[in-house]
Amino acid sequence: MGGGDLMRQSSWPRIAAVAAPLLLAGLAVLHDDAAAQSAGLEGSWHGGGSVAFASGQQERAQCRAQYRRASGNAYTVTATCATPSGRATQTATLRQVGGNSYQGQFHNSEYNVSGTIVVTVGGNRQSVRLTSESGSASLELRR
């Protein structure tokens, strides 16, 4: 074993002593970030998608939504969406039904439309599906 090999071997304990706390700190940050994201329906979201009316007509939609925690696993949401033919505001109540899945009921008082809403969250993005007798919407929102 040459002198260079001995030097490299004796460096490992010092490198490990410095690297291990850094690695653990990095894992703690990742864990905290994941926990914050899983807690994370609350807040403002925006994005768009498509709306399909019962008549068969389809339109693009742009939406903004504000989620608030109502209780442990329940949320309320108010969302305003705009399409080429108009603007509408909906409210909904959701309950967490899985790790990142939420389901509930929505209502639009302007047009007297109610139906079901399903939300699936993945990090800073969510997929939203609304269904009623008057039509359906499929949206992708982000923080």
C-alpha positions in Angstrom: 0.0 0.0 0.0 1.6 3.3 -1.1 1.5 6.6 0.9 -1.3 8.0 -1.3 -3.5 5.0 -0.4 -2.9 5.5 3.3 -3.7 9.2 3.0 -7.0 8.5 1.2 -8.0 5.8 3.8 -7.3 8.1 6.8 -9.4 10.9 5.2 -12.6 8.8 5.2 -13.4 9.1 8.9 -13.1 12.9 8.7 -15.1 13.1 5.5 -17.8 10.8 7.0 -17.8 12.9 10.2 -18.6 16.0 8.2 -20.8 14.4 5.5 -23.1 12.4 7.9 -24.6 15.4 9.7 -25.0 17.2 6.3 -26.8 14.2 4.9 -29.1 13.9 7.9 -29.9 17.6 7.8 -30.7 17.2 4.1 -33.0 14.3 4.8 -34.8 16.2 7.6 -35.4 19.1 5.1 -36.8 16.7 2.5 -39.0 15.1 5.2 -40.3 18.5 6.4 -40.9 19.6 2.8 -42.9 16.4 2.1 -44.9 16.9 5.3 -45.7 20.5 4.3 -46.8 19.4 0.9 -49.0 16.6 2.2 -50.6 19.0 4.6 -50.9 21.2 1.6 -54.3 21.6 0.2 -54.6 24.9 2.0 -53.8 28.1 0.2 -54.1 29.5 -3.3 -54.0 27.4 -6.5 -54.4 28.4 -10.2 -54.4 26.8 -13.6 -56.8 25.6 -16.2 -58.4 22.8 -18.2 -61.6 22.1 -20.0 -65.3 22.3 -19.4 -67.7 20.0 -21.2 -71.4 21.1 -21.1 -74.3 18.7 -21.3 -75.0 20.2 -24.8 -71.7 18.7 -26.0 -70.0 22.1 -26.3 -66.5 22.2 -24.8 -64.5 25.3 -23.7 -61.1 26.0 -22.2 -61.2 27.4 -18.6 -58.8 29.3 -16.4 -59.4 29.0 -12.6 -58.2 30.3 -9.3 -59.1 28.4 -6.1 -58.6 29.2 -2.4 -58.6 26.2 0.0 -59.2 26.5 3.8 -59.1 23.7 6.4 -62.5 23.3 8.0 -61.4 20.5 10.4 -58.9 17.7 10.6 -59.4 16.2 7.2 -62.1 18.5 5.8 -61.6 21.6 3.6 -63.7 24.3 2.0 -62.8 25.8 -1.4 -64.0 28.8 -3.3 -63.0 28.8 -7.0 -63.6 31.2 -9.8 -63.3 30.0 -13.4 -63.5 31.9 -16.6 -64.4 30.5 -20.1 -65.0 32.3 -23.3 -68.7 32.3 -22.6 -68.6 33.5 -19.0 -67.3 33.5 -15.5 -68.6 31.5 -12.5 -67.8 31.0 -8.9 -68.2 27.7 -7.1 -67.9 26.6 -3.5 -67.1 23.1 -2.3 -66.5 21.0 0.7 -64.0 18.2 0.6 -62.9 15.4 2.8 -59.6 13.5 2.6 -60.3 10.0 1.5 -56.7 8.8 0.9 -53.1 10.1 1.4 -53.5 12.6 -1.5 -57.1 12.2 -2.5 -60.1 14.3 -1.6 -63.8 14.1 -2.5 -66.8 16.1 -1.9 -69.7 18.2 -3.3 -69.6 21.6 -5.1 -72.3 24.2 -5.7 -72.6 27.1 -8.1 -75.3 29.4 -6.8 -75.3 31.6 -9.9 -76.4 28.8 -12.2 -77.9 26.5 -9.5 -75.6 23.7 -10.4 -74.3 21.1 -7.9 -72.3 17.9 -8.3 -69.2 16.0 -7.1 -65.6 17.1 -7.0 -62.6 14.8 -6.8 -59.1 16.3 -6.1 -55.8 14.5 -6.3 -52.7 16.3 -5.1 -49.1 15.6 -6.1 -46.7 18.1 -4.6 -47.5 21.6 -5.9 -49.9 20.3 -8.5 -53.4 19.0 -8.3 -55.9 17.4 -10.7 -59.5 18.4 -10.2 -62.6 16.7 -11.7 -66.1 18.2 -11.3 -69.2 16.3 -12.5 -72.8 17.3 -12.6 -75.9 16.9 -14.7 -75.1 20.1 -16.5 -71.6 19.0 -17.5 -68.1 18.3 -16.3 -64.7 19.9 -15.9 -61.2 18.6 -15.8 -58.6 21.0 -14.4 -54.9 21.0 -13.5 -54.0 23.5 -10.8 -50.7 24.5 -9.3 -49.5 26.7 -6.4 
